[in-house]
Amino acid sequence: KQEVTQIPAALSVPEGENLVLNCSFTDSAIYNLQWFRQDPGKGLTSLLLIQSSQREQTSGRLNASLDKSSGRSTLYIAASQPGDSATYLCAVKRETSGSRLTFGEGTQLTVNP
Amino acid sequence: EAQVTQNPRYLITVTGKKLTVTCSQNMNHEYMSWYRQDPGLGLRQIYYSMNVEVTDKGDVPEGYKVSRKEKRNFPLILESPSPNQTSLYFCASFPLPFTQGNEQYFGPGTRLTVT
């Protein structure tokens, strides 16, 4: 059974810092891995999707990497801003699970002005 | 604008009173799904549908029903809600076929409280 773990559960940083969020998964037979952002009272917004054949994806100040063999992904946020404050979730799609996603519990990020 | 909509956004109800949460998507996606999100448990899939009239159980289907009579709509039905179904519910849609580059689109969530 696929399990996804995110560390840390919560993180508070001053504005301007570069930071890394971690995601690990137990079954390396994944199809892809997706990072989401969840704002209070709102739905999930997809940030980046990394296919199993890829090593990383970049979008603006965000960079996500994937090491399938070790079961790890990181989300790097450069020059953090207060508007980055949210919960960040990673989710993996297994090769045999159709489109079912297995989610981690998320990292709650607070960027202080 | 491509989106998944859910209604209602907030609902407080009592044990045993049947309710329906609606979900609609405007992207002509074949695949739709319902998740619930609980503290300490993350998001778990309740039911999913591969196309009209095709539905199947996810990880936590007990106490829920779904229907898929139209491609754009995928309502979640709680015939007899209980307090352990108090949760935040998300509807999602996804284009087929499954390719590595396809992303899931999520609705804004429905916060349900059953007293």
Interface residues (C-beta under 8 A of the other chain):
Chain A: V4 Y31 N32 Q34 F36 G41 K42 G43 L44 T45 S46 L49 Q51 S52 S53 L89 A91 G98 S99 R100 L101 F103 G104 E105 G106
Chain B: V4 Y31 S33 Y35 G40 L41 G42 L43 R44 Q45 Y48 M50 G58 D59 F90 F94 F98 Q100 G101 N102 E103 Q104 Y105 F106 G107 P108 G109
